[in-house]
Amino acid sequence: MGVKFYVIFGKIKGVFTMSRIGKLPIKIPDSVTIDYRDSEIIVKGKFGTLQRSVPEIISLVQEDGKLNVNLKENDKKIKALHGLYRTLINNMVIGVSEQFTITLNLKGVGYRAAVQGNEIVLSLGYSHPVKIEIPNNISVEVLQNTTVNLKSCDKESLGLFAANIRSWRKPEPYKGKGILYKNEKILRKAGKSGK
């Protein structure tokens, strides 16, 4: 557990230990290089380069193919950032070395997608096609008109872009139509029955 409790004179006191996630070292693949200076971390790999600002109270130590995220101070509010920044940096390393992928499935009569230039064009039952500009750091592939594969080394922007596409036709519970994530299960409802 992240918090241990003990009793002194009938009162509960809390002892806050180091974050379980934050203290885990980050494994650095051979194809990835990390540059850390002036509270900026730059991670380079075969799929791109990512950059992020890191609070000054966090120090990064790289040795033996691993990166350790440490805290300079032992304050309760600062400890809350330990696991967060360890996860963010780990996602950067995974992204530039392997990339993240999100698959969307279009389910509905006449629903289809296509890539035209730097836009993804969606036919979702509206009177007009929906055109969404594709960010520079995201690649889009459409399979069989109804399956959209999104890839990027930036997990955060990838998730936001997928959510933006999905927001145009969120799955509805009666016929199960809409834009679904891969392997997503929709809790179906029974429609009104006629007398």
C-alpha positions in Angstrom: 0.0 0.0 0.0 1.1 3.6 -0.6 0.1 4.6 2.9 0.9 2.8 6.2 -0.9 3.5 9.5 0.1 3.0 13.1 -1.5 4.0 16.4 0.1 6.3 18.9 -1.8 7.1 22.1 -5.1 6.0 20.5 -4.7 8.2 17.5 -4.1 7.2 13.9 -1.1 8.6 12.3 -0.2 8.3 8.6 3.2 7.6 7.2 3.4 8.3 3.4 5.8 6.0 1.6 7.3 6.5 -1.9 5.0 6.0 -4.8 4.9 2.4 -6.0 4.8 3.5 -9.6 7.1 6.4 -9.3 10.0 4.3 -7.9 9.9 1.8 -10.8 12.8 2.4 -13.2 12.0 3.1 -16.8 13.7 0.7 -19.3 15.3 2.5 -22.2 15.5 0.6 -25.5 18.7 0.9 -27.5 17.0 2.9 -30.3 15.9 5.6 -27.8 18.0 8.6 -26.6 17.1 10.8 -23.7 18.3 14.4 -23.2 17.5 16.2 -20.0 18.4 19.8 -19.3 16.8 22.9 -17.9 13.8 21.0 -16.7 13.1 19.9 -20.2 13.2 16.2 -21.3 13.6 15.3 -24.9 13.0 11.7 -26.0 14.1 10.6 -29.5 13.3 7.3 -31.2 12.7 5.8 -34.6 9.0 7.0 -34.6 9.7 10.7 -33.7 10.7 13.1 -31.0 8.7 14.1 -27.9 9.4 17.0 -25.5 8.0 17.8 -22.1 8.6 20.1 -19.2 9.4 18.5 -15.9 9.0 20.2 -12.5 12.2 21.3 -10.8 11.5 19.1 -7.8 11.9 16.0 -10.0 15.4 14.7 -10.9 16.1 12.2 -13.6 19.1 9.8 -13.3 20.0 7.6 -16.3 22.3 4.6 -15.8 22.6 1.0 -17.1 20.0 1.4 -19.7 17.4 2.6 -17.2 16.0 5.9 -16.1 15.1 6.6 -12.5 12.6 9.4 -11.5 13.5 10.8 -8.1 12.1 13.5 -5.9 14.3 16.3 -4.5 11.9 17.1 -1.6 9.8 14.9 0.6 6.5 16.9 0.7 3.0 15.3 0.5 1.9 17.4 -2.5 5.1 16.8 -4.3 4.8 13.0 -3.9 1.6 13.1 -5.8 3.6 14.1 -8.9 6.0 11.2 -8.6 4.0 8.5 -10.2 2.4 10.9 -12.7 5.6 12.1 -14.2 7.1 8.6 -14.2 4.1 7.4 -16.2 4.3 10.3 -18.6 8.0 9.8 -19.3 7.5 6.1 -19.7 4.7 6.7 -22.3 7.1 9.0 -24.2 9.7 6.2 -24.3 7.1 3.6 -25.5 5.7 6.1 -28.0 8.9 6.9 -29.8 10.1 3.2 -29.9 6.8 1.4 -30.6 4.0 3.9 -31.2 0.5 3.8 -29.7 -2.5 2.5 -31.8 -6.2 3.1 -31.4 -8.7 1.3 -33.6 -12.2 2.7 -34.3 -15.1 0.8 -35.9 -17.9 2.5 -37.7 -21.1 0.6 -37.1 -24.3 1.7 -39.0 -26.0 1.6 -42.4 -24.0 3.7 -44.8 -21.3 4.6 -42.2 -17.9 4.9 -43.8 -14.6 6.7 -43.6 -11.9 7.8 -46.1 -8.7 9.8 -46.0 -8.5 12.8 -48.3 -5.3 14.7 -48.2 -4.8 15.8 -44.6 -8.4 15.2 -43.6 -10.4 12.2 -42.6 -13.9 12.3 -44.2 -16.7 10.5 -42.3 -20.2 9.6 -43.6 -22.3 9.2 -40.5 -25.9 9.6 -41.6 -25.8 13.4 -41.6 -26.9 15.5 -44.6 -23.2 16.3 -45.2 -19.9 14.5 -44.7 -17.9 15.3 -41.6 -14.4 16.5 -42.3 -11.8 16.4 -39.5 -8.2 17.7 -40.0 -5.5 15.1 -39.1 -2.8 16.4 -36.8 0.8 16.2 -38.1 1.9 13.7 -35.5 -0.9 11.2 -36.2 -1.2 8.7 -39.1 -4.6 7.4 -40.2 -5.3 4.3 -42.1 -8.8 3.2 -43.2 -9.5 -0.5 -43.8 -12.7 -1.7 -45.6 -14.3 1.8 -45.2 -15.4 1.1 -41.6 -12.2 0.4 -39.6 -10.0 3.4 -38.8 -6.5 2.8 -37.4 -4.9 5.7 -35.6 -1.1 5.7 -34.8 1.1 8.2 -33.0 4.0 8.3 -30.7 2.1 10.9 -28.5 -0.4 9.0 -26.5 -2.2 12.1 -25.2 -2.8 13.7 -28.6 -3.8 10.3 -30.0 -6.5 9.8 -27.4 -7.8 13.4 -27.9 -8.1 12.9 -31.7 -9.8 9.5 -31.3 -12.3 11.1 -28.8 -12.9 13.9 -31.3 -13.8 11.5 -34.1 -16.0 9.4 -31.7 -17.9 12.5 -30.5 -19.6 12.8 -33.9 -21.5 9.5 -33.4 -21.3 8.1 -29.9 -22.7 4.5 -29.7 -26.4 4.4 -28.9 -27.8 1.5 -26.8 -30.8 0.5 -28.9 -29.3 -0.6 -32.2 -25.7 -0.4 -31.2 -24.9 2.1 -34.0 -22.1 4.6 -33.7 -18.3 4.9 -33.6 -16.9 2.2 -31.3 -13.4 1.5 -29.9 -12.0 -1.9 -30.8 -13.6 -4.7 -28.6 -15.9 -2.1 -27.0 -19.1 -3.7 -25.6 -22.3 -1.6 -25.7 -24.9 -2.3 -23.0 -28.0 -2.8 -25.1 -31.5 -1.7 -24.2 -34.8 -3.0 -25.4 -36.8 -0.6 -27.4 -40.5 0.2 -26.9 -42.7 -2.6 -28.0 -45.9 -1.8 -29.9 -49.3 -2.8 -28.5 
